[in-house]
Amino acid sequence: MCRNIRVLHNFEPPATSDEVHAAALQYVRKVSGATKPSVVNAEAFDQAVEEVAAATRKLLDSLVTAAPPKDREIEAAKAKARAAERYGT
């Protein structure tokens, strides 16, 4: 999985439209192999991002869990600690 795509499920407050769009953009970039599409492919690229974002939102809205919602700040601190351990910073 692309390292830049973050888990969006089971957070309080729920994932924003910007977070869903960013994940969709990263996915389409990874699959297409292009960070910025050519002018000829821009429409197809943008359409793919919108479709992936819609599917992602539908998925997130449909998922059910018994686990309590995660706190974004706590999860960010955990990720920062893991990175510091991994990279020695």
C-alpha positions as CSV (number, residue, x, y, z in Angstrom):
1,M,0.0,0.0,0.0
2,C,1.1,3.5,-0.7
3,R,2.6,5.0,2.5
4,N,1.0,8.3,1.9
5,I,-2.5,6.9,2.1
6,R,-3.8,7.0,5.7
7,V,-6.4,4.9,7.5
8,L,-9.6,7.0,7.3
9,H,-12.0,4.6,9.1
10,N,-13.2,4.9,12.7
11,F,-12.1,8.3,13.6
12,E,-14.0,11.0,15.5
13,P,-14.7,13.3,13.8
14,P,-15.1,11.2,10.6
15,A,-12.8,11.7,7.6
16,T,-13.3,14.9,5.8
17,S,-14.0,15.3,2.1
18,D,-10.4,16.7,1.8
19,E,-8.9,13.6,3.4
20,V,-10.9,11.3,1.2
21,H,-10.0,13.3,-1.9
22,A,-6.3,13.2,-0.9
23,A,-6.4,9.5,-0.5
24,A,-8.1,9.1,-3.9
25,L,-5.5,11.3,-5.5
26,Q,-2.6,9.3,-4.1
27,Y,-4.2,6.1,-5.2
28,V,-4.8,7.3,-8.8
29,R,-1.2,8.7,-8.9
30,K,0.2,5.3,-7.7
31,V,-1.9,3.3,-10.2
32,S,-1.3,5.6,-13.1
33,G,2.4,6.1,-12.4
34,A,1.9,9.9,-12.9
35,T,2.0,12.6,-10.2
36,K,0.8,15.1,-12.8
37,P,-1.0,13.8,-15.9
38,S,-0.4,15.2,-19.3
39,V,-2.9,17.6,-20.8
40,V,-4.3,14.8,-22.9
41,N,-4.9,12.6,-19.9
42,A,-5.9,15.2,-17.3
43,E,-9.7,14.7,-17.8
44,A,-9.4,10.9,-17.4
45,F,-7.1,11.4,-14.4
46,D,-9.5,13.8,-12.7
47,Q,-12.5,11.6,-13.4
48,A,-10.7,8.7,-11.8
49,V,-9.9,10.7,-8.7
50,E,-13.6,11.7,-8.3
51,E,-14.8,8.1,-8.8
52,V,-12.3,6.7,-6.3
53,A,-13.2,9.4,-3.8
54,A,-16.9,8.6,-4.2
55,A,-16.3,4.9,-3.8
56,T,-14.1,5.6,-0.7
57,R,-16.8,7.8,0.9
58,K,-19.4,5.1,0.2
59,L,-17.1,2.5,1.8
60,L,-16.4,4.6,4.9
61,D,-20.1,5.4,5.3
62,S,-21.0,1.6,5.1
63,L,-18.4,0.2,7.4
64,V,-19.5,-0.9,10.9
65,T,-17.2,-1.5,13.9
66,A,-17.6,-2.3,17.6
67,A,-14.3,-0.6,18.4
68,P,-14.4,2.9,19.9
69,P,-13.4,5.7,17.6
70,K,-9.8,6.7,17.4
71,D,-8.5,10.1,18.3
72,R,-6.5,11.8,15.5
73,E,-4.1,13.5,17.8
74,I,-3.2,10.3,19.7
75,E,-2.8,8.4,16.4
76,A,-0.6,11.2,15.0
77,A,1.6,11.0,18.1
78,K,1.9,7.3,17.8
79,A,2.9,7.6,14.1
80,K,5.5,10.3,15.0
81,A,7.0,8.0,17.7
82,R,7.2,5.1,15.2
83,A,8.9,7.3,12.7
84,A,11.4,8.6,15.3
85,E,12.2,5.0,16.3
86,R,12.5,3.8,12.7
87,Y,14.6,6.8,11.4
88,G,16.4,7.7,14.6
89,T,15.2,11.3,14.7
